[in-house]
């Protein structure tokens, strides 16, 4: 595709749009590569917004672009390789970004598509605490409506890339896409490896001109004054290069802003979602005072603040439910950040290294997690723990949480597990991380306990989640470090150091990690308190993980695990007793039909005996891990087992739930409701109404049953008097008719509720004929087999019918005599 250099930019954009419709995808990408190479930035900047949107889709989710979330190499290998080469960090698209970056172009990004808390605060004319938005917001004279961010090309590209994970519609359930194989997931991994390298430095941008560099974005003056959430901090980037305009500036400090921007955008777009109440709690007293002062000073300014305030409230109350794909991408980010932070050499990671001259990348590695990720991740996890459905999909959230809790898994000096499969001890060097992330371990663990107590642990997927959490927290020395952190937080403030004012304020974790470092704090207790108060506020009510409340939850979970193990064993025994052809014979009606089932359906019914064994293994190990973590005694665990055994009968299946007798019958106790919800016990449910009107079974022919019902109803209406007279006789004929025509006595049935008992007492049925048994497959197949066997002995249909009738009369006579004799012996 050749374009004359004299073409107008509008014609270039129109040509590319036409080619995107008429040409194959591979040819489009080839043309785009040539355009990027041949055209100057002056013409390319007009096509840049359209190209970004055509790749990542529109922000409203209507256009899906190249659909990177569904593109997989094993399904579409040609398109996949073309896309990955074009969007690679060193590919043509990034060359276009750097080409425009060198000319300092700006592109408008609508504030309305930012995460709810950020959008609401900007519409209130309050500058968010993240430096990502500083000097970028452009206000309109009408106030908070129609706001835009003025972004440089790199920021604009990364904003669209990150938001495409959130704004695009969720993948349909019918489309089975493995997230780790899709192009978007792999691109995230490549960008992280490129801009947050674990080895070496960040590669410099590929410049189109020899010796050219991409200057960092210059600060812009906002069109309207702001109030800030907290104190303004100088970016590490500004500290190094704000006064360096020479091309001989330090390349590392010159290019560190790309890494900073990438991480800030990912964190802001993927983790900055929480409720209005959480937002209000996060604000420090200083920020609230500053906001109040600002509102009073501008109350009669360009616009009335009432309307944006209502919009902000609405934005905060918008429901946000992350998808499983979203959570998996965040987990990838956390794993890479741990590897990135742990790639510091021991001499660089030591506290004394702060006093020496260090490169911006080294400071970045030390500060990336605490300054950027910790606060927003904690809020994001709290949101997921509180709003995620109680199903097996929570496993994605669980693994994301556990990945963050174990930075030692991503350290370069990690030890391989021993041959005896024993978990290795967590080194004491990780104690500061545990203490400075105490709430991540303790409060979220208590939150998980509350979730686990409401799930069906008989399901192998739920049992696996309990096992995973217990295994992680049972790593040697980890529980001791958590307990030490809680002791540091709970110790009283007896002495205040003269060297250090113990003022707990919310630090700007989302501020630039290139900001000036605070003085080194050697008081571990102060650091733990600062962490807790900054996330939960100084009026928080902390529930210790090793306190009596959490221990009570652990004991309840241990009891639930014991009961779930017993239930799984009962289901296994029940399945083992069932013959292989049970379902087929039941369909024919030859086997006993238990319409009331002993247990509700769960994963075990579909996965078989192997799943039962896995469930038992997961629960057994989880119980052992909980015993180790919380130092539970063997006597306590045996007590649960003995208590469970005393509540079961000989087969463990027929015991009623725990109830009390009230005026209207049995009333479930809280224990009884718990037993029913977890499938430990159940009532024997059976049909108590008219047998002729009960629902048609799967082993019956629906049309034939309805026809036989109409026929028997007509006979009963026509001969009701004669049947009543026959059944009232005291001789053998009367007994024979009562055996066939009288409904079975209600006294032999199970307990009825008082309401049903009164209804049955007021509605007495007389003798009647029932032909419904002729509508079942079992009866018809039995008759067919009888005629086939008779034909083998040369017996015709009519003689066979007479023989069957005679045989049944003899059988019915014998049953009549036995029934009458049984009634005579009844007391």
PyMOL commands that set and color helices and strands:
alter all, ss='L'
color gray80, all
select helices_A, chain A and resi 9-22+25-38+41-56+77-87+92-101+111-113+116-123+131-133+153-167+179-181+183-195+236-241+251-271+276-282+285-297+305-316+324-341+346-349+351-355+360-387+394-405+407-410+428-436+438-452+460-473+478-490+524-536+548-577+582-588+603-607+609-630+634-646+670-677+691-693+702-718+720-727+732-741+746-748+754-761+772-775+777-792+797-825
alter helices_A, ss='H'
color red, helices_A
select strands_A, chain A and resi 106-110+126-127+137-140+143-152+227-228+659-662+665-668
alter strands_A, ss='S'
color yellow, strands_A
deselect
rebuild
show_as cartoon
